[in-house]
């Protein structure tokens, strides 16, 4: 079988292993391959198994993109990125500083160039914020499915943005997002009863609380014990 006879999904997988220069040289080998390589329909789906792949510049972002998935399954996420900022050591903060804006910056590009995005899946992206979710919803108005998993900075504010700006949303998942509350989920259900919402473990996990919040709780408990 000739390379140009492979379907778009196979070609996309093959091209994902090449850097920009290699892709350029490959496209010059024959006219047919160049036409296939430049076919915008080839780039309807992108999947990244690590944010570091976002730096490789071996993909094309454009209005043809419909499905985007960014996943990061590594011990670093569990041991460093998922830790509350005020609990991180200087060494841990230094590790995060090298990549903490990587996904957010990439999503800004998506907002500018991919208005027809239908599905976005972000898993293990510990540094994305509610603002990133809001920006996507305001820019990608056709988004139907939004999946968030183990994104520790996402809060009820992101759910509120989905209610307000996600007019086209049909399905939302916020699994293992520890700062999502039960009241936030109930608010979505009341405002958008037809929206398919799944939140595995999110509302049942222990949310982050800043040291000053903990101190306030401790003092309140002390007063209760004192006068009880």
Rosetta silent file (secondary structure, phi, psi, omega in degrees, C-alpha in Angstrom):
SEQUENCE: XXXXXXXXXXXXXXXXXXXXXXXXXXXXXXXXXXXXXXXXXXXXXXXXXXXXXXXXXXXXXXXXXXXXXXXXXXXXXXXXXXXXXXXXXXXXXXXXXXXXXXXXXXXXXXXXXXXXXXXXXXXXXXXXXXXXXXXXXXXXXXXXXXXXXXXXXXXXXXXXXXXXXXXXXXXXXXXXXXXXXXXXXXXXXXXXXXXXXXXXXXXXXXXXXXXXXXXXXXXXXXXXXXXX
SCORE:     score description
SCORE:     0.000 S_00000001
   1 L     0.000  136.618  177.455    0.000    0.000    0.000 S_00000001
   2 L   -78.493  150.569 -178.108    1.202    3.468   -0.874 S_00000001
   3 H   -56.729  -36.919 -177.389    1.418    6.012    1.940 S_00000001
   4 H   -72.246   -8.967  178.832   -1.169    8.238    0.271 S_00000001
   5 H   -87.545   -9.517  178.273   -3.691    5.383    0.385 S_00000001
   6 L   -70.263  150.224  179.807   -3.829    5.425    4.186 S_00000001
   7 L   -75.107  170.779 -173.705   -6.854    7.049    5.745 S_00000001
   8 H   -62.090  -37.190 -178.160   -6.669   10.424    7.496 S_00000001
   9 H   -65.480  -40.732  177.889   -6.548    8.975   11.000 S_00000001
  10 H   -65.655  -42.023  179.567   -3.530    6.794   10.168 S_00000001
  11 H   -63.819  -40.972  179.238   -1.766    9.709    8.499 S_00000001
  12 H   -61.674  -40.665  178.716   -2.419   11.939   11.484 S_00000001
  13 H   -64.970  -42.356 -179.687   -0.909    9.324   13.784 S_00000001
  14 H   -65.847  -45.589 -178.548    2.169    8.966   11.579 S_00000001
  15 H   -65.682  -23.218 -177.703    2.716   12.709   11.203 S_00000001
  16 L   -66.820  -17.337  179.788    2.479   13.182   14.972 S_00000001
  17 L   -91.107   -3.237 -176.660    5.917   11.556   15.328 S_00000001
  18 L  -104.228  146.265  174.483    7.602   14.008   12.952 S_00000001
  19 L   -83.741  177.843 -174.203    8.966   17.439   13.701 S_00000001
  20 H   -61.260  -43.906 -178.629    8.212   20.437   11.527 S_00000001
  21 H   -65.332  -40.587  179.812   11.283   20.080    9.295 S_00000001
  22 H   -64.940  -39.811  178.290   10.701   16.373    8.719 S_00000001
  23 H   -64.796  -37.783  179.677    7.101   17.001    7.736 S_00000001
  24 H   -64.180  -44.290  179.595    8.206   19.689    5.319 S_00000001
  25 H   -65.984  -38.968 -179.554   10.716   17.356    3.633 S_00000001
  26 H   -64.864  -39.208 -178.652    8.177   14.541    3.497 S_00000001
  27 H   -67.148  -18.271 -178.969    5.583   16.761    1.823 S_00000001
  28 L   -90.537   -2.140 -176.613    8.111   17.539   -0.936 S_00000001
  29 L   -71.743  -32.977  175.996    8.653   13.904   -1.898 S_00000001
  30 L  -158.665  156.942 -177.521    5.651   13.835   -4.208 S_00000001
  31 H   -63.676  -41.853 -177.844    2.738   16.017   -5.259 S_00000001
  32 H   -61.171  -43.847 -178.838    0.124   13.545   -4.027 S_00000001
  33 H   -67.179  -36.354  178.029    1.608   13.376   -0.565 S_00000001
  34 H   -63.345  -40.494  179.514    1.848   17.151   -0.384 S_00000001
  35 H   -65.145  -40.891  179.216   -1.848   17.429   -1.238 S_00000001
  36 H   -66.127  -42.761 -177.054   -2.749   14.881    1.426 S_00000001
  37 H   -64.071  -36.273 -177.700   -0.533   16.543    4.000 S_00000001
  38 L   -88.315   -0.111  179.632   -2.049   19.956    3.401 S_00000001
  39 L   -64.799  116.511 -177.942   -5.611   18.633    3.436 S_00000001
  40 H   -63.687  -24.417  179.420   -7.359   20.574    6.247 S_00000001
  41 H   -65.316  -18.986  179.249   -9.734   17.674    6.832 S_00000001
  42 H   -64.896  -26.781 -171.947   -6.749   15.740    8.177 S_00000001
  43 H  -106.246   42.872  176.966   -6.679   17.947   11.253 S_00000001
  44 L   -83.102  -16.508 -176.826  -10.219   17.482   12.552 S_00000001
  45 E  -140.845  131.576  176.331   -8.959   15.631   15.622 S_00000001
  46 E  -130.454  136.835  179.528   -5.898   16.141   17.832 S_00000001
  47 E  -135.415  126.832 -179.899   -4.887   14.085   20.827 S_00000001
  48 E  -119.991  127.927 -179.722   -1.947   14.806   23.129 S_00000001
  49 L   -92.308   -2.490  177.056   -0.842   12.340   25.777 S_00000001
  50 L  -158.433  137.364  177.451    1.444   14.884   27.440 S_00000001
  51 H   -56.760  -24.837  179.054    1.509   18.701   27.522 S_00000001
  52 H   -61.640  -25.195  178.506    5.139   18.529   26.416 S_00000001
  53 H   -68.825  -17.631  179.186    3.840   17.472   22.980 S_00000001
  54 H   -67.775  -18.531 -179.811    2.279   20.914   22.664 S_00000001
  55 H   -87.286   -9.636 -169.889    5.789   22.289   22.096 S_00000001
  56 L   -75.973  -18.765  177.560    6.605   19.973   19.191 S_00000001
  57 L    56.677   40.704  177.876    4.900   22.083   16.519 S_00000001
  58 L  -117.087   33.571  179.920    3.904   19.005   14.515 S_00000001
  59 L  -143.673  167.672  179.528    0.208   19.786   14.289 S_00000001
  60 L  -124.180  125.229  174.282   -2.087   22.323   12.648 S_00000001
  61 L   -98.867  132.100 -179.860   -4.697   24.348   14.498 S_00000001
  62 L  -167.474 -177.253 -176.029   -7.514   25.690   12.381 S_00000001
  63 L   -67.040  -13.820  179.421  -11.232   25.987   11.855 S_00000001
  64 L   -79.005  -16.815 -175.675  -11.408   22.313   10.809 S_00000001
  65 L   -65.887  126.705 -179.456  -10.537   21.075   14.291 S_00000001
  66 L  -116.027  -33.342 -174.328  -13.535   19.385   15.911 S_00000001
  67 E  -130.214  126.791 -177.887  -12.130   17.133   18.648 S_00000001
  68 E  -133.753  131.681  179.645   -9.281   17.967   21.014 S_00000001
  69 E  -135.300  128.404  175.775   -7.919   15.905   23.885 S_00000001
  70 E  -126.287  118.185 -178.927   -5.037   16.748   26.226 S_00000001
  71 E  -125.826  146.635  176.584   -4.114   14.173   28.859 S_00000001
  72 L  -141.541   96.533  179.473   -1.270   14.011   31.320 S_00000001
  73 L  -106.816  101.525  179.428   -0.959   10.798   33.282 S_00000001
  74 L  -154.971  162.295  178.573    2.275   10.842   35.235 S_00000001
  75 H   -65.695  -25.277 -179.987    3.601   10.650   38.773 S_00000001
  76 H   -62.589  -39.500  179.269    4.554   14.331   38.494 S_00000001
  77 H   -61.181  -45.468 -177.363    0.896   15.313   38.352 S_00000001
  78 H   -71.154  -37.674 -171.533    0.110   13.374   41.494 S_00000001
  79 H   -92.914  -20.531 -175.508    3.222   14.315   43.460 S_00000001
  80 H  -126.340  -62.248 -171.265    3.769   17.936   42.430 S_00000001
  81 H   -63.780  -32.404 -176.468    1.151   19.654   40.273 S_00000001
  82 L   -80.693   -7.055 -179.828   -1.842   18.521   42.328 S_00000001
  83 L   -76.769  141.206  176.511   -0.450   19.934   45.564 S_00000001
  84 L   -56.729  141.404 -174.704   -1.947   23.202   46.821 S_00000001
  85 H   -56.484  -39.081 -176.469    0.314   26.103   45.870 S_00000001
  86 H   -75.276   -6.898  177.970    0.866   27.223   49.461 S_00000001
  87 H  -102.389   -7.748 -177.153    2.089   23.723   50.397 S_00000001
  88 L   -74.852  143.243  173.804    4.652   23.371   47.605 S_00000001
  89 L   -77.273  169.839  178.098    8.326   23.557   48.358 S_00000001
  90 H   -61.427  -36.944  179.042   10.590   25.867   46.373 S_00000001
  91 H   -65.272  -43.186  179.886   11.789   22.874   44.374 S_00000001
  92 H   -66.308  -38.921  177.871    8.227   21.837   43.521 S_00000001
  93 H   -65.183  -35.437  178.688    7.326   25.392   42.526 S_00000001
  94 H   -65.963  -38.693  177.258   10.371   25.485   40.261 S_00000001
  95 H   -62.441  -47.155 -178.093    9.212   22.288   38.535 S_00000001
  96 H   -66.038  -33.565 -177.016    5.737   23.711   37.968 S_00000001
  97 H   -61.822  -22.483 -177.634    7.059   27.043   36.700 S_00000001
  98 L   -79.211  -14.935 -175.899    8.508   25.278   33.662 S_00000001
  99 L  -143.519   -1.227 -170.522    5.128   24.060   32.410 S_00000001
 100 L   -64.488  -25.042  179.533    2.271   25.609   34.411 S_00000001
 101 L   -99.102    2.658 -172.598    1.197   27.992   31.613 S_00000001
 102 H   -62.442  -51.884 -178.271    1.717   25.499   28.784 S_00000001
 103 H   -69.183  -40.318  179.365   -1.843   24.190   28.485 S_00000001
 104 H   -61.053  -43.449  178.645   -3.396   27.600   29.173 S_00000001
 105 H   -64.490  -38.343  178.485   -1.314   29.213   26.423 S_00000001
 106 H   -65.513  -40.964  178.866   -2.263   26.421   24.042 S_00000001
 107 H   -64.463  -29.383  175.308   -5.959   26.897   24.843 S_00000001
 108 H   -64.039  -38.675  176.089   -5.578   30.588   23.977 S_00000001
 109 H   -64.885  -40.880  178.345   -4.454   29.514   20.511 S_00000001
 110 H   -60.640  -42.297  179.616   -7.447   27.193   20.288 S_00000001
 111 H   -61.521  -35.194 -177.614   -9.748   30.067   21.217 S_00000001
 112 H   -79.629  -29.861 -168.169   -8.309   32.200   18.425 S_00000001
 113 H  -120.134   -8.558 -173.045   -8.234   29.606   15.654 S_00000001
 114 L  -125.405   65.534 -176.586  -10.744   26.817   16.359 S_00000001
 115 L   -70.516  -15.307 -176.504  -14.258   28.295   16.510 S_00000001
 116 L   -99.956   15.671  179.949  -15.865   25.049   15.306 S_00000001
 117 L   -59.919  132.767 -179.048  -14.579   22.837   18.118 S_00000001
 118 L  -105.722  -31.123 -175.982  -17.227   20.315   19.182 S_00000001
 119 E  -141.830  132.359  178.108  -15.504   18.359   21.943 S_00000001
 120 E  -130.601  127.313  179.490  -12.758   19.242   24.408 S_00000001
 121 E  -125.054  122.583  179.205  -11.260   16.800   26.898 S_00000001
 122 E  -124.675  117.558 -176.615   -8.711   17.900   29.506 S_00000001
 123 E  -129.119  127.762  179.523   -7.356   15.278   31.885 S_00000001
 124 L    73.117   14.206  179.117   -4.644   15.732   34.487 S_00000001
 125 L   -88.303   82.555 -168.861   -4.161   19.365   33.495 S_00000001
 126 L   -70.578  -15.711 -174.394   -3.607   20.572   37.036 S_00000001
 127 L  -102.421   -4.585  177.599   -2.743   24.163   36.173 S_00000001
 128 L   -71.642  152.102 -173.603   -5.713   25.189   34.047 S_00000001
 129 L  -120.697  175.387  175.328   -8.094   27.626   35.728 S_00000001
 130 H   -59.593  -34.744 -179.893  -11.725   28.690   35.654 S_00000001
 131 H   -63.860  -36.968  177.420  -10.658   31.551   33.380 S_00000001
 132 H   -62.613  -42.847  178.668   -9.350   29.055   30.802 S_00000001
 133 H   -62.954  -44.132  179.629  -12.724   27.293   30.814 S_00000001
 134 H   -60.537  -44.389 -178.747  -14.522   30.626   30.441 S_00000001
 135 H   -61.979  -41.607  178.568  -12.336   31.675   27.500 S_00000001
 136 H   -62.511  -45.870 -177.798  -12.992   28.408   25.671 S_00000001
 137 H   -64.807  -35.686 -179.457  -16.745   28.695   26.176 S_00000001
 138 H   -75.196  -24.277 -176.450  -16.808   32.306   24.968 S_00000001
 139 H   -99.251  -36.892 -177.119  -14.758   31.503   21.851 S_00000001
 140 L  -103.470   79.334 -171.085  -15.921   28.010   20.858 S_00000001
 141 L   -72.963  -12.576  179.879  -19.652   28.602   20.738 S_00000001
 142 L   -95.084    3.107 -175.803  -20.401   25.267   19.032 S_00000001
 143 L   -60.010  125.704 -178.254  -18.828   23.179   21.815 S_00000001
 144 L  -105.605  -33.667 -177.473  -21.119   20.262   22.665 S_00000001
 145 E  -129.774  128.373 -178.439  -19.056   18.120   25.020 S_00000001
 146 E  -128.382  114.024 -176.923  -16.670   19.376   27.693 S_00000001
 147 E  -114.973  124.103  176.809  -14.779   16.774   29.737 S_00000001
 148 E  -124.017  128.434  179.788  -12.598   17.703   32.729 S_00000001
 149 E  -136.848  128.283  177.575  -10.813   15.077   34.801 S_00000001
 150 L    53.979   45.473  175.360   -8.427   15.594   37.703 S_00000001
 151 L  -108.516   94.650 -163.751   -8.169   19.340   37.060 S_00000001
 152 L   -71.839  -19.810 -178.321   -7.644   20.527   40.616 S_00000001
 153 L   -88.490   -6.818 -179.799   -7.958   24.290   40.056 S_00000001
 154 L   -74.824  130.878 -177.980  -11.397   24.054   38.491 S_00000001
 155 L  -124.208 -172.056  178.081  -14.122   25.319   40.841 S_00000001
 156 H   -61.738  -21.723  178.304  -17.850   26.027   40.810 S_00000001
 157 H   -61.636  -35.592  177.712  -17.061   29.214   38.870 S_00000001
 158 H   -66.581  -38.153  177.134  -16.308   27.042   35.824 S_00000001
 159 H   -64.110  -40.128  177.223  -19.698   25.359   36.217 S_00000001
 160 H   -62.164  -38.039  178.166  -21.317   28.773   36.323 S_00000001
 161 H   -65.792  -36.273  178.494  -19.537   29.705   33.093 S_00000001
 162 H   -65.167  -37.925  178.387  -20.859   26.554   31.451 S_00000001
 163 H   -67.245  -42.918 -174.225  -24.405   27.511   32.408 S_00000001
 164 H   -77.729  -42.950 -171.799  -24.009   31.100   31.198 S_00000001
 165 H  -111.103  -11.541 -177.560  -21.926   30.676   28.041 S_00000001
 166 L   -91.842   59.979 -176.579  -22.268   27.017   27.081 S_00000001
 167 L   -61.888  -30.359 -177.228  -25.491   27.340   25.138 S_00000001
 168 L   -93.063   -4.089 -177.102  -24.528   24.471   22.805 S_00000001
 169 L   -64.364  132.899  176.594  -23.286   22.140   25.532 S_00000001
 170 L  -112.589  -27.747 -177.249  -25.004   18.763   25.619 S_00000001
 171 E  -145.141  134.812  178.297  -22.684   16.857   27.969 S_00000001
 172 E  -133.435  134.776  174.595  -20.315   17.921   30.741 S_00000001
 173 E  -126.419  131.450  175.554  -18.047   15.752   32.890 S_00000001
 174 E  -131.628   75.097 -175.376  -16.091   17.018   35.875 S_00000001
 175 E   -89.935  136.195  175.469  -14.558   13.859   37.323 S_00000001
 176 L    56.314   35.481  174.025  -12.101   13.903   40.238 S_00000001
 177 L  -102.605  100.532 -164.816  -12.052   17.710   40.388 S_00000001
 178 L   -70.416  -15.031 -179.646  -11.782   18.210   44.129 S_00000001
 179 L   -99.199   14.608  170.584  -12.815   21.876   44.232 S_00000001
 180 L   -91.156  131.973 -177.357  -16.208   21.214   42.645 S_00000001
 181 L  -105.445  164.418  178.094  -18.960   21.231   45.273 S_00000001
 182 H   -65.160  -37.458  179.203  -22.306   19.515   45.499 S_00000001
 183 H   -65.303  -36.038  176.952  -24.088   22.869   45.545 S_00000001
 184 H   -64.459  -41.038  178.340  -22.322   23.846   42.317 S_00000001
 185 H   -66.803  -40.097  178.742  -23.476   20.656   40.635 S_00000001
 186 H   -64.363  -36.661  178.068  -27.016   21.167   41.867 S_00000001
 187 H   -61.789  -39.798  177.433  -26.984   24.695   40.446 S_00000001
 188 H   -64.902  -43.853 -179.550  -26.120   23.341   37.010 S_00000001
 189 H   -61.439  -37.157  179.855  -28.878   20.747   37.266 S_00000001
 190 H   -74.278  -38.196 -177.974  -31.448   23.373   38.160 S_00000001
 191 H   -79.405  -35.737 -177.728  -30.360   25.857   35.500 S_00000001
 192 L  -130.143   72.144 -175.400  -29.777   23.334   32.697 S_00000001
 193 L   -61.860  -24.498 -178.645  -31.891   20.243   33.455 S_00000001
 194 L   -86.189   -9.099 -179.976  -31.399   18.808   29.948 S_00000001
 195 L   -75.236  126.874  177.547  -27.599   18.989   30.168 S_00000001
 196 E   -76.617  112.766 -174.762  -26.024   15.572   30.752 S_00000001
 197 E  -120.233  127.611  176.145  -23.804   16.140   33.773 S_00000001
 198 E  -127.079  136.008 -179.558  -21.450   13.620   35.351 S_00000001
 199 L  -142.570   78.249 -179.106  -19.209   14.286   38.325 S_00000001
 200 L   -71.588  118.546  176.218  -17.521   11.127   39.538 S_00000001
 201 L    70.702  -16.632 -171.334  -16.005   11.692   43.006 S_00000001
 202 H   -54.481  -56.850 -176.020  -15.695   15.464   42.527 S_00000001
 203 H   -72.123  -12.698 -179.338  -18.196   16.630   45.142 S_00000001
 204 H   -96.857   -0.636 -178.929  -17.115   13.852   47.499 S_00000001
 205 L   -90.577  163.095  179.140  -13.430   14.784   47.607 S_00000001
 206 L   -79.943  116.704 -178.089  -11.751   17.051   50.167 S_00000001
 207 L   -75.326  162.394  174.863  -11.525   20.549   48.612 S_00000001
 208 L   -69.358  148.051  171.471   -8.561   22.878   48.955 S_00000001
 209 L  -144.635  132.931 -177.791   -8.704   25.449   51.714 S_00000001
 210 L   -69.156  155.114 -179.201   -6.213   28.228   52.279 S_00000001
 211 H   -53.450  -39.496 -179.098   -4.341   28.402   55.595 S_00000001
 212 H   -67.481  -31.793  176.296   -6.283   31.505   56.683 S_00000001
 213 H   -67.375  -39.841  179.019   -9.550   29.682   56.009 S_00000001
 214 H   -64.625  -38.672  179.538   -8.403   26.787   58.161 S_00000001
 215 H   -64.633  -38.965  178.122   -7.467   29.175   60.959 S_00000001
 216 H   -63.796  -41.990  177.906  -10.921   30.745   60.823 S_00000001
 217 H   -63.868  -40.907 -179.069  -12.516   27.318   61.064 S_00000001
 218 H   -63.027  -43.073  179.826  -10.251   26.391   63.977 S_00000001
 219 H   -65.889  -38.032  178.051  -11.192   29.524   65.924 S_00000001
 220 H   -63.391  -43.161  178.133  -14.872   28.910   65.292 S_00000001
 221 H   -63.769  -37.732  178.571  -14.566   25.386   66.591 S_00000001
 222 H   -62.588  -42.162  179.379  -12.706   26.648   69.660 S_00000001
 223 H   -65.369  -40.331  178.560  -15.521   29.093   70.451 S_00000001
 224 H   -61.575  -44.455 -179.446  -18.124   26.379   70.022 S_00000001
 225 H   -67.892  -34.567 -177.160  -16.228   24.088   72.394 S_00000001
 226 H   -67.366  -39.266 -175.330  -15.662   26.894   74.877 S_00000001
 227 H  -101.376    5.488  179.173  -19.336   27.795   75.238 S_00000001
 228 L   -88.774    0.000    0.000  -20.792   24.337   74.837 S_00000001
